[in-house]
Amino acid sequence: MSSGLDRVTLRQEAACDGSGLGNLVTGPGAACFGEEERHEVLDVLASGHLSRYGRMDDPGFGHKVYSLECEFAQFCGVNHAVATSSGTGSLLVSLLAAGIRPGDEVLVPGFTYVASIGAIIHARAVPVLVEVDESLNLDPVDLAAKITDRTRGILAVHMLGNACDLDAVCKSPPIMA
Ligand SMILES: Cc1ncc(COP(=O)(O)O)c(C=O)c1O
């Protein structure tokens, strides 16, 4: 069963090629979805199974989450993928998986969606705001200046589909493990 990932990917490609969808992304928190996504959601409601848990041999259970995880892992060329309930949930899981502990400082761009900072606080870490440059992403110069011996992570954001310069981020002074 398809999770709809293939169609979502096509829509993202369409958004990037200037064919119009990208123009709908107007600011942080903007949503971009259409008939395909509506169909996948209604499919879940119609099945009556709203949880990820169900019997795989039950023809009414769509196992959408499991299908998405399998397809996404394949898409990324990795063995496993774990779906979360939201982007905010993914950020929190990623911070904890990266070993961020209470009190650690995490650098984050000052221009971002509130979830970036909220996830750091939820992990009981300390968000340290970094200036953005004309790309609206992390300013590598201010980033380097904000790294201290308490810094344990950098939460880079690719704002509004605009790729952050990760090469520059990786050339920042090393942070303590
Ligand atoms: C940059 C960024 N990070 C995180 C999120 C949070 O995603 P969600 O609303 O699914 O929790 C958003 C939502 O728009 C976002 O724009």
The ligand as a Tripos MOL2 file, in Angstrom:
@<TRIPOS>MOLECULE
LIG
   16    16     1     0     0
SMALL
NO_CHARGES

@<TRIPOS>ATOM
      1 C1         11.0890   25.4050   10.0350 C.3       1 LIG1
      2 C2          9.9900   24.6300   10.7430 C.ar      1 LIG1
      3 N1         10.3330   23.7850   11.7370 N.ar      1 LIG1
      4 C3          9.3840   23.0740   12.4070 C.ar      1 LIG1
      5 C4          8.0390   23.1960   12.0930 C.ar      1 LIG1
      6 C5          7.0310   22.4250   12.9310 C.3       1 LIG1
      7 O1          6.2970   21.4990   12.2340 O.3       1 LIG1
      8 P1          4.9250   20.9660   12.8830 P.3       1 LIG1
      9 O2          3.9410   22.0790   12.7580 O.co2     1 LIG1
     10 O3          4.5910   19.7810   12.0340 O.co2     1 LIG1
     11 O4          5.1800   20.6080   14.3140 O.co2     1 LIG1
     12 C6          7.6470   24.0640   11.0720 C.ar      1 LIG1
     13 C7          6.2290   24.2060   10.7210 C.2       1 LIG1
     14 O5          5.8890   24.9240    9.8130 O.2       1 LIG1
     15 C8          8.6460   24.8090   10.3820 C.ar      1 LIG1
     16 O6          8.3230   25.6840    9.4170 O.3       1 LIG1
@<TRIPOS>BOND
     1     1     2 1
     2     2     3 ar
     3     2    15 ar
     4     3     4 ar
     5     4     5 ar
     6     5     6 1
     7     5    12 ar
     8     6     7 1
     9     7     8 1
    10     8     9 2
    11     8    10 1
    12     8    11 1
    13    12    13 1
    14    12    15 ar
    15    13    14 2
    16    15    16 1
@<TRIPOS>SUBSTRUCTURE
     1 LIG1         1 GROUP 0 **** ****
